[in-house]
Each structure stands twice: as C-alpha cells, then as structure tokens.
C-alpha cells in the first residue's frame, strides 16, 4: 500500500475488540489478572496499554521498523534513546541539533561520563574523522534545525555499519511520509510527535522506532524502567493527527516552497534556508533520499531589531515555540528553540540574531505572502538597524 492508504488502514484504523472506527482511550492504570500462572498481555499501564500500543504499532509500520515507542515528549524519546549508551562511551552528533538536545547532551549526559563530539554532518568525511575507539553511536538531524543542513543518510549509515555504531536519526521535520531513515540503514528513528505527526498544537509527545527486535527490547527496558510514557489521551490525539498527516503536509509543503522562492527575491531578506531551493547545498541529496522537502524553512533579516519588527507586524502567523501545526508558526531560534545553546555556539552554526524559522500551515498561501510582505516592507534599513537591549521572549 502507498503511504496515504497505510496511514489510514494501519493498526490504528479500528479497534479489533469492538470494531470501533477509533481506537478507544483505555483510561486504566492496572489490569485484572484472571490467572496468576498465565498473566495477561497488560498488567500495569507504565509497561503497556492498548491505546499506546496502537500508536506504537502504527508508527513502527509507517517507519518500516520492528518496535515503536510512545514517550511523554520528544525530549523524553531523545533522552531515553541516549540511555542505550554507558559511561565511557562516545557519540558523534550533528552540530546543529535542536537546542534541547544540545542542552541534554552538554549538561546532563556529560555528567554520566558519556562524551560527544559535534560535527558538520553534511560533510560525510567529518563524521568519519570524528570516530574514536570509544565511539558507540552517531546522532543526526536531517534536515537540521534551524539551518536545514542535509546529511547523506546512506553514506553515514554505511560509516556506522563499518564501525559497528548505532545510527540514530531525528526525523521530526520530514516524518515517515517524506523520509524513512531505517530504510537507508539507520537503527533508530525519533520524532517529536508534538510537531507534524500530532499536527494541531494540542499535544506534547515523542516517538521512537527501532529497526530490529533486539534493539527494541533494549529500548523497551529503558522506557519501562524510566517510565517516561505517553498518556493514553495524548496517544489518542496523536493517532488522530497521524491520519491526516499526508493531507496536511501536501498543502504545507507547497506553501513553504512558494514562500521560500518569494522570500529569496525580497530585498529585506539576506538569506533563505530551504532544501527545496535548487541552490541549496543539500538539494540533490535531499531529492535522492526523501520524497519531499517539508514545510519548514528559515530566513535571515540581518539583525535582531529587524526580526523583532517583523514579529510585531505580522498578523497571520503565530509567534511561538514549535512547528508542524495547522497554523503557520514563526519562531526566533536564538531566544526560543536554541536559547539553551550559548551565543558563541549559535554563531558557529549560523544561528544569527536575524534568523527566523517559519513552519507553514494550512492558510491560503497568497494571504500569508501578503502579510509577510507588509511586515518585511516596513523593516528599518540594515544600515540603520542596531542591536536592541530589550529582552526577547524565551522558552
């Protein structure tokens, strides 16, 4: 079956016990055992719940993996996956990861004796050069957040295979609709299901999928032991969002592409980051390893003052900490998604004070462009703009 059919007729299509068209919310913390010698499939909800299981089966099927896991947030999924490593291990990490991931790696994982080396993962040989005798894994985001660098997944996964390393990919931006890293050789895929999979700005959730059963058993042991599971009502919301994933991304991606081309021609914009642009450095790799370019782009207006002026002027997009929703969202990475990253680290990664991230929603694209135009046309000149001392909102 093609994706549009699988996403609707997978394991979350209906309840096998009753035939209900929506899997019920099993609001239960524990389950009666009729025979102590032959316990039932479910015993305690931290260890398993029918509603959560339906979501976990659905995402595993869509990603082409053996085991799926639903976590309380994207960061719960990421941190749980990193618990697969032990003290003394080393991990190679794409340098421009989500700010929360950077914070976890540098402030939490470091206290456990697990070290990381950040590299520009769009340069395949840089990944290979960073491998040490103690290296046990490679962690990637592609396209990256927020500068949308593209990693050649097949090439890096081959490096991982040659060195016996776990390759972990955050697939939040593209979802299994556009990109399936497990099919390219990755071992684990992670999602912040808060974003495109949930899709409605009404749930916080994380998902992970393992390529094989043995690795899945290891991750299940961690999930059950740490207890960072997704609640059943949130599982139901994610499943509902999943059913419209393709339809939403089709519209949002077309909108993002049109906006990216329009921004590229606007004199107030100094740079546009979107893999769908032919001059993007990773355009050809993206075309080869994914079936779409997604609904997220970033653009630079040159300074923090000009960025704030734009945020003050726009009327349609919401200014918020997130992406992947039905409404268009503008974010300011320096003070939102990457606020936890020191300023010097942001600068090295191209996350400037003028950088704005846009996640296209389902509004009419011409209305969005008209709104962006009136905001951009009102910006102070680059020469007149000066850094503002006033603090900006922070997540």
C-alpha positions, 0 to 999 in steps of 0.5 A: 500500500502507498503511504496515504492508504497505510496511514489510514488502514494501519493498526490504528484504523479500528479497534479489533475488540469492538470494531470501533472506527477509533481506537478507544482511550483505555483510561486504566492504570492496572489490569485484572489478572484472571490467572496468576500462572498465565498473566495477561498481555497488560498488567500495569499501564507504565509497561503497556496499554492498548491505546499506546500500543496502537500508536506504537504499532502504527508508527513502527509500520509507517517507519518500516521498523520492528518496535515503536515507542510512545514517550511523554515528549520528544525530549523524553524519546531523545533522552531515553534513546541516549540511555542505550549508551554507558559511561565511557562511551562516545557519540558523534552528533550533528552540530546543529541539533535542536537546542534541547538536545544540545542542552541534554547532551552538554549538561546532563549526559556529560555528567554520566561520563558519556562524551560527544563530539559535534560535527558538520554532518553534511560533510560525510568525511567529518563524521568519519574523522570524528570516530574514536575507539570509544565511539558507540553511536552517531546522532543526526538531524536531517534536515537540521534545525534551524539551518536545514543542513542535509546529511547523506543518510546512506553514506553515514549509515554505511560509516556506522555499519563499518564501525559497528555504531548505532545510527540514530536519526531525528526525523521530526521535520520530514516524518515517515511520509517524506523520509524513512531513515531505517530504510537507508540503514539507520537503527533508530528513528525519533520524532517529536510527535508534538510537531507534524505527526500530532499536527494541531498544537494540542499535544506534547509527545515523542516517538521512537522506532527501532529497526530490529527486535533486539534493539527494541527490547533494549529500548523497551527496558529503558522506557519501562524502567524510566517510565517516561510514557505517553498518556493514553489521551495524548496517544489518542490525539496523536493517532488522530493527527497521524491520519491526516498527516499526508493531507496536511503536509501536501498543502504545507509543503507547497506553501513553504516552497512558494514562500521560500522562492518569494522570500529569496527575491525580497530585498529585506531578506539576506538569506533563505534556508530551504532544501527545496531551493535548487541552490541549496547545498543539500538539494540533490541529496535531499531529492535522492533520499526523501520524497519531499522537502517539508514545510519548514524553512528559515530566513535571515533579516540581518539583525535582531531589531529587524526580526523583532519588527517583523514579529510585531507586524505580522498578523497571520502567523503565530509567534511561538515555540514549535512547528508542524501545526495547522497554523503557520508558526514563526519562531526566533531560534536564538531566544526560543528553540536554541536559547539553551545553546550559548551565543558563541555556539549559535554563531558557529552554526549560523544561528544569527540574531536575524534568523527566523524559522517559519513552519507553514500551515494550512492558510491560503498561501497568497494571504500569508505572502501578503502579510509577510510582505507588509511586515518585511516592507516596513523593516528599518534599513540594515544600515540603520538597524542596531542591536536592541537591549530589550529582552526577547521572549524565551522558552 
